[in-house]
């Protein structure tokens, strides 16, 4: 059964990020479609079934293109309504930059010393969540299904539940949920738990996240939990807590990298690599301290030092996209990354070879997937990650079954791909370097077998199966109240 067939009520999606953004330029207003992740997966579904999508209107032309806060999308062939929540600068700082990204983000990734909370930012965060909730409540038809997302909107389920007890709510938490001893350091942890428990279904990336959440609720709120069935009794309702490992649109990526234009581009890259008897590595990350970029550069440096036979042979391309530049700590991190890259290149480069090629900007999706197809190996070395879809995108793009994947043991994707990927500890540079050497030493047949097994898994566990599983669970939860 398709995802569309599973949805038996009007659908309302609520996310921090919007699926379409309007930007002003010298040539007028340009509409840009967001790429990647859940936003790009939900957009085709919404185009097919219609409905309402509520998100922060962050584009420079979003206000002028959204009379009354509404925008019909896609612009060229409108199929559903985008409701934009317009935030002033104080709200952006308090809700997004400070409370969400300087508080909840590092704490959830168990980077305690980086977490900063302020009561002023909390109040703004709470008010913005109320803004989203009021819009969701006002535009949701009777008996609607609301599908809300992530740590920026943790209070929304309870706010909506209070005014609209008729709707069914699924909320998905995309990042890790830490143990109770860590999450309780959030000064407002009890309020956040109560906010999330307004949902009928709470989704997390892994069983560990589910167990951590249930433990946190039981200890912080002193409520009854059913560990066997993963449910929580809350305010005369039963909240279902389940792991739904998010994935990618496997078939769309496969089709994209086999497009004639991208295939030709990939062949050009491979001819260049093979003519010079090179090995091509790739990594793609936002410049975020959870991604382990600085430790990874230490490991790459160690690799060239321990295995000099790979100098002038292994070229490592890393895409490092600036992230959250409004936060000073992120700007400092980006500068440190740039200096470390210069250091490694200066030590090992020759007149005809540079070990690290760094692209400091995002790449359009077709070429990015093409790079994944062309690469001999990919590295994902997150310190902590809820899932990490880059690892799955690399596997999906590997239609030639050439590449090997080095994957952090602490990324959520490791639970699914650990048997065929090469596991790495991002804080063990020598071990990391040794594993990279091992990965590059296996036969072509073993590389092909490993990547084929990972591809088979992803072919059967796409983002559409992820959505279907959530909606099946929400349907059952909604019916239990009828």
ZIFEN-V372023 format. One record per backbone hydrogen bond with DSSP energy under -0.5 kcal/mol. CO is the residue of the C=O (numbers start at 1). NH is the residue of the N-H. Records with the same first field share a line. If there is no record, write none. Layout:
BEGIN
CO=NH ; NH
END
This chain:
BEGIN
2=6
3=6 ; 7
4=7
6=8
10=145
11=52
12=147
13=54
14=149
16=56
19=34
21=23 ; 32
22=61
23=30
25=28
28=25
30=23 ; 32
32=21
36=40
37=41
38=42
39=43
40=44
41=45
42=46
43=47
44=48
45=49
46=50
51=81
52=13
53=83
54=15
55=85
56=58
59=62
61=65
63=66
66=69
67=70
69=84
71=82
73=79 ; 80
74=77
80=73 ; 82
81=53 ; 83
82=71 ; 84
83=55 ; 85
84=86
85=57 ; 87
88=92
89=93
90=94
91=95 ; 96
92=96 ; 97
93=98
94=99
95=100
96=101
98=102 ; 103
99=104
100=105
102=116
103=107
104=108
105=109
106=111
107=110
110=112
111=114 ; 115
112=115
118=122
119=123
120=124
121=125
122=126
123=127
124=128
125=129
126=130
127=131
128=132
129=133
130=134
131=135
132=136
133=137
134=138
135=139
136=140
141=144
144=146 ; 168
145=12 ; 147
146=148 ; 170
147=14
148=172
150=153
151=154
153=156
155=159
156=160
157=161
158=162
159=163
160=164
164=167
168=146
169=200 ; 201
170=148
171=173 ; 203
172=150 ; 174
176=178
179=182 ; 183
180=184
182=185
183=186
185=187
186=189
188=192
189=193
190=194
191=195
192=196
193=197
195=158 ; 198
196=199
200=240
201=171 ; 203
202=242
203=173
204=244
206=210
207=211
208=212
209=213
210=214
211=215
212=216
213=217
214=218
215=219
216=220
217=221 ; 223
218=222
224=233
225=227
226=230 ; 231
230=241
231=226
232=234 ; 239
234=237
237=234 ; 239
238=240
239=232 ; 241
240=202 ; 242
242=204
248=250 ; 463
249=253
250=254
251=255
252=256
253=257
254=258
256=259
259=263
260=264
261=265
262=266
263=267
264=268
265=269
266=270
267=271
268=272
269=273
270=274
271=275
272=276
273=278
274=277
279=281 ; 315
280=376 ; 377
281=317
282=379
283=319
285=321
286=288
288=291
289=292
290=383 ; 384
292=296
293=297
294=298
295=299
296=300
297=301
298=302
299=303
300=304
301=305
302=306
303=307
307=310
308=311
310=313 ; 314
313=279 ; 315
314=316
315=281 ; 317
316=318 ; 357
317=283
318=320 ; 359
319=285 ; 321
320=322
321=287
324=327
326=328
327=330 ; 331
328=332
329=333
330=334
331=335
332=336
333=337
334=338
335=339
336=340
337=341
338=342
339=343
340=344
341=345
342=346
343=347
344=348
345=349
353=350
355=316 ; 357
356=358
357=318 ; 359
358=360
359=320
364=368
365=369
366=370
367=371
368=372
369=373
370=374
371=375
376=404
377=282
378=406
380=408
385=412
387=413
388=392
389=393
390=394
391=395
392=396
393=397
394=398
395=398
397=399
398=401
404=378 ; 406
405=407 ; 422
406=380
407=424
408=411
410=385
411=414
412=415
413=416 ; 417
414=418
417=420 ; 421
421=423
422=407
424=409 ; 426
425=428
428=432
429=433
430=434
431=435
432=436
433=437
434=438
435=439
436=440
437=441
438=441 ; 442
439=442
443=447
444=448
445=449
446=450
447=451
448=452
449=453
450=454
451=455
452=456
453=457
454=458
455=459
456=460
457=460 ; 461
458=461
462=466
463=467
464=468
465=469
466=470
467=471
468=472
469=473
470=474
471=475
472=476
473=477
474=478
475=479
476=480
478=481
479=482
END
